[in-house]
Amino acid sequence: PVQARHVAILFRRFTSWGTDVTRPYVQALEARQIAHLLVGGRSFHEREEVDALRVALSAIEWPDDELSVYATLRGGFFAFPDHLLLEYRNAHHGRLNPIAALSVTDRVRHGEPTDLEAVDDALALLRSLHRQRNRVPVQDTVQALLRATRAHAGLALRPGGEQALANVLHVVELARQYEAADGMSFRGFVQQFLDATHIEAGESPILEEGTDGVRLMTVHKAKGLEFPVVILADITCRLSSDRPSRALVAARGLCVQSLAGCTPLELVELRDAEMARDRAEGHRLAYVAATRARDLLVVPGVGDEPYP
């Protein structure tokens, strides 16, 4: 019988106009609890759990940033509903501020905490982590947040929880690496983490090479490999462009390319040759993709009329 390790899903590209085209495939596999390995994916910073942790670390470093504090309380680690946060804010002088919030140790409780007291507890946690952040290793602060919110269990129980948990633990590892590289402060790590949002980074793998699981990879990565079943994804990706963006003039040792909407004369003259070259490369790449299948090649059809 066909198993997950027999299947590879091949892509011409992983991103299109800034959108990660692998995400729907990954989410579908996660929803069906099918083991998978995204080889060379670049969507780490776009994951919900990574974004939630980034916001929470910002709230710890800058507790007077009410938007970060709100996003943290509303996000996946605490998940307070809007009406409760609004009620709490109105009851506390119109602010969500961990520093100004009444400490849970300053009042006497009788029985289980109320909903508003639960918000107070969350703010008290952020306040405590803020006060200790520069007295302990950065990774200790991250780990303390995860433990206090029981994030490990919460993430693991979600659809695709293994990947979410692996990504969050990867942030802990990034914190350890930051200090090992002579990182000086918690703020420095948070700023570095925030600055990295525009950088493409791969998700933390939950499967190692050689273990079971569907492979999602680009055709370039699949060169020289063979799988019993190959599925060609993103089938409407064009094989070639009708407007080449650059060309090489070997005789002159020159590379010409379009810039700011302007095209050099040399590129205009070489347009047809570059389009033919690009088209031939697209055909070669399509041939490589199709011949990775040993037993079964799946070519999805999209649309209701012939597509060249």
CORLIN-V991207 format. One record per backbone hydrogen bond with DSSP energy under -1.0 kcal/mol. NH is the residue of the N-H (numbers start at 1). CO is the residue of the C=O. E is the energy in kcal/mol with one decimal. If there is no record, write none. Layout:
# CORLIN-V991207
{{NH & CO & E} {NH & CO & E}}
This chain:
# CORLIN-V991207
{{6 & 3 & -1.8} {7 & 4 & -1.7} {8 & 229 & -2.0} {9 & 215 & -3.4} {10 & 231 & -2.7} {11 & 217 & -2.1} {16 & 19 & -2.6} {19 & 16 & -1.8} {21 & 14 & -2.0} {23 & 20 & -1.0} {26 & 22 & -2.6} {27 & 23 & -3.0} {28 & 24 & -1.9} {29 & 25 & -2.2} {30 & 26 & -2.7} {31 & 27 & -2.5} {32 & 28 & -1.2} {33 & 30 & -1.5} {34 & 29 & -2.7} {37 & 214 & -3.0} {39 & 216 & -2.7} {44 & 201 & -2.5} {46 & 43 & -1.3} {47 & 44 & -1.3} {51 & 47 & -2.4} {52 & 48 & -2.5} {53 & 49 & -1.8} {54 & 50 & -2.2} {55 & 51 & -2.3} {56 & 52 & -2.1} {57 & 53 & -2.3} {58 & 54 & -1.7} {59 & 55 & -2.2} {60 & 56 & -1.8} {61 & 57 & -2.0} {62 & 58 & -3.0} {65 & 62 & -2.1} {66 & 64 & -1.3} {69 & 65 & -2.1} {70 & 66 & -2.9} {71 & 67 & -2.6} {72 & 68 & -2.1} {73 & 69 & -2.4} {74 & 70 & -2.6} {75 & 71 & -1.5} {79 & 75 & -2.5} {80 & 73 & -2.8} {85 & 81 & -1.8} {86 & 82 & -2.6} {87 & 83 & -2.0} {88 & 84 & -2.5} {89 & 85 & -2.5} {90 & 86 & -2.4} {91 & 87 & -1.6} {94 & 89 & -2.1} {95 & 92 & -1.1} {101 & 97 & -1.6} {106 & 103 & -1.8} {118 & 114 & -1.8} {119 & 115 & -1.5} {120 & 116 & -2.0} {121 & 117 & -2.4} {122 & 118 & -1.9} {123 & 119 & -2.3} {124 & 120 & -2.4} {125 & 121 & -2.0} {126 & 122 & -2.0} {127 & 123 & -2.5} {128 & 124 & -2.5} {129 & 125 & -2.5} {130 & 126 & -2.1} {131 & 127 & -2.2} {132 & 128 & -1.6} {135 & 132 & -2.1} {141 & 137 & -1.3} {142 & 138 & -1.9} {143 & 139 & -2.6} {144 & 140 & -2.4} {145 & 141 & -1.9} {146 & 142 & -2.0} {147 & 143 & -2.7} {148 & 144 & -2.5} {149 & 145 & -1.7} {150 & 147 & -1.2} {151 & 146 & -2.6} {154 & 150 & -2.0} {155 & 151 & -3.1} {156 & 152 & -2.1} {157 & 153 & -1.7} {158 & 155 & -1.2} {161 & 158 & -1.8} {164 & 160 & -1.8} {165 & 161 & -2.9} {166 & 162 & -2.2} {167 & 163 & -2.3} {168 & 164 & -2.1} {169 & 165 & -2.4} {170 & 166 & -1.4} {171 & 167 & -1.2} {172 & 168 & -1.4} {173 & 169 & -1.9} {174 & 170 & -2.3} {175 & 171 & -2.1} {176 & 172 & -2.0} {177 & 173 & -2.6} {178 & 174 & -2.2} {179 & 175 & -1.8} {180 & 176 & -2.2} {181 & 177 & -1.5} {182 & 179 & -1.6} {183 & 178 & -1.7} {189 & 185 & -1.5} {190 & 186 & -2.4} {191 & 187 & -2.8} {192 & 188 & -2.0} {193 & 189 & -2.7} {194 & 190 & -2.6} {195 & 191 & -2.5} {197 & 194 & -1.4} {199 & 196 & -1.7} {211 & 208 & -2.0} {214 & 35 & -2.7} {215 & 7 & -2.1} {216 & 37 & -2.5} {217 & 9 & -2.2} {219 & 11 & -2.0} {222 & 218 & -1.3} {223 & 220 & -1.0} {225 & 222 & -2.4} {227 & 292 & -2.6} {229 & 6 & -2.4} {230 & 296 & -2.3} {231 & 8 & -2.8} {232 & 298 & -2.5} {233 & 10 & -3.0} {237 & 234 & -2.0} {247 & 256 & -2.5} {249 & 254 & -3.6} {252 & 249 & -1.0} {253 & 250 & -1.0} {254 & 249 & -2.3} {256 & 247 & -2.6} {258 & 245 & -2.4} {259 & 262 & -2.5} {262 & 259 & -2.0} {268 & 264 & -1.6} {269 & 265 & -2.3} {270 & 266 & -1.6} {274 & 270 & -2.7} {275 & 271 & -2.4} {276 & 272 & -2.2} {277 & 273 & -2.2} {278 & 274 & -2.7} {279 & 275 & -2.5} {280 & 276 & -2.3} {281 & 277 & -2.1} {282 & 278 & -2.1} {283 & 279 & -2.0} {284 & 280 & -2.2} {285 & 281 & -2.4} {286 & 282 & -2.2} {287 & 283 & -2.1} {288 & 284 & -2.4} {289 & 285 & -2.4} {290 & 286 & -2.4} {291 & 287 & -1.9} {292 & 289 & -1.2} {294 & 227 & -3.0} {295 & 228 & -1.7} {296 & 228 & -2.3} {298 & 230 & -3.1}}
